[in-house]
Amino acid sequence: MQVREFLLKTPDLGDTEKIELIRWSVEAGAFVEEGEELIELVTDKAAFPVESPYKGKLKEIRVKAGSIVKKGEILGVLEISE
């Protein structure tokens, strides 16, 4: 079994200037299921949940809740097994 890292990045939320990471739904070190909500992002127009694209472990949180983020910014690291 091979373990690899997947970088969780801020998705493209359209034409918006301000994206805030409101909260992490899980803590670093927690195991998550594919489709489980990890992060909630908010723009001036709406809130956007970000789900885990894989089953694995949230190895690292790189951006704290309350931070302003940019499209493509690395928010955390997911460790997945293949």
C-alpha positions as CSV (number, residue, x, y, z in Angstrom):
1,M,0.0,0.0,0.0
2,Q,1.4,3.4,-1.0
3,V,0.7,6.6,0.9
4,R,0.7,9.9,-0.8
5,E,-0.2,13.5,0.0
6,F,-3.0,15.5,-1.6
7,L,-2.8,19.3,-1.3
8,L,-6.2,20.8,-0.4
9,K,-6.5,24.1,-2.2
10,T,-8.9,26.9,-2.3
11,P,-11.3,26.2,-5.2
12,D,-12.2,28.6,-8.0
13,L,-15.3,30.4,-6.6
14,G,-15.8,32.7,-9.5
15,D,-15.2,36.4,-9.6
16,T,-14.8,37.3,-6.0
17,E,-12.1,39.4,-4.2
18,K,-12.5,38.2,-0.7
19,I,-12.7,34.5,0.4
20,E,-12.6,33.8,4.1
21,L,-11.9,30.4,5.7
22,I,-14.6,30.3,8.3
23,R,-14.0,27.0,10.0
24,W,-12.4,23.6,9.7
25,S,-14.9,20.8,10.4
26,V,-12.1,18.3,11.5
27,E,-8.9,18.7,13.3
28,A,-5.4,17.8,12.1
29,G,-4.8,14.1,12.6
30,A,-8.4,13.1,12.1
31,F,-9.4,10.4,9.6
32,V,-12.0,11.6,7.0
33,E,-14.3,9.9,4.5
34,E,-14.6,10.8,0.8
35,G,-17.3,13.5,0.6
36,E,-17.0,14.6,4.2
37,E,-17.0,18.3,4.8
38,L,-13.6,19.6,5.7
39,I,-13.8,23.4,5.4
40,E,-16.3,26.2,5.1
41,L,-15.4,29.1,2.9
42,V,-17.4,32.3,2.7
43,T,-17.5,35.1,0.0
44,D,-19.5,38.3,-0.1
45,K,-22.2,36.3,-1.9
46,A,-22.4,32.8,-0.3
47,A,-21.0,30.1,1.9
48,F,-19.2,27.1,0.2
49,P,-18.4,23.8,2.0
50,V,-15.3,22.0,0.7
51,E,-15.5,18.3,0.9
52,S,-12.7,15.7,1.0
53,P,-12.0,14.3,-2.4
54,Y,-10.6,11.1,-0.9
55,K,-10.7,8.9,2.2
56,G,-7.7,9.5,4.4
57,K,-6.1,11.5,7.2
58,L,-6.0,15.3,7.5
59,K,-2.2,15.4,8.0
60,E,-1.8,19.2,8.3
61,I,-3.8,22.4,8.5
62,R,-1.8,25.2,6.9
63,V,-4.4,28.1,7.1
64,K,-6.3,28.9,10.3
65,A,-10.0,29.6,10.6
66,G,-10.7,33.3,10.2
67,S,-8.0,33.8,7.5
68,I,-8.5,35.4,4.1
69,V,-7.4,33.1,1.3
70,K,-6.8,33.3,-2.4
71,K,-7.9,30.9,-5.2
72,G,-5.4,28.0,-5.4
73,E,-3.9,28.6,-2.0
74,I,-2.9,25.4,-0.1
75,L,-5.2,25.1,2.9
76,G,-4.1,21.7,4.2
77,V,-2.6,18.3,3.4
78,L,-4.6,15.1,3.1
79,E,-2.7,11.8,3.5
80,I,-4.3,9.1,1.3
81,S,-3.5,5.4,0.8
82,E,-3.6,3.8,-2.6
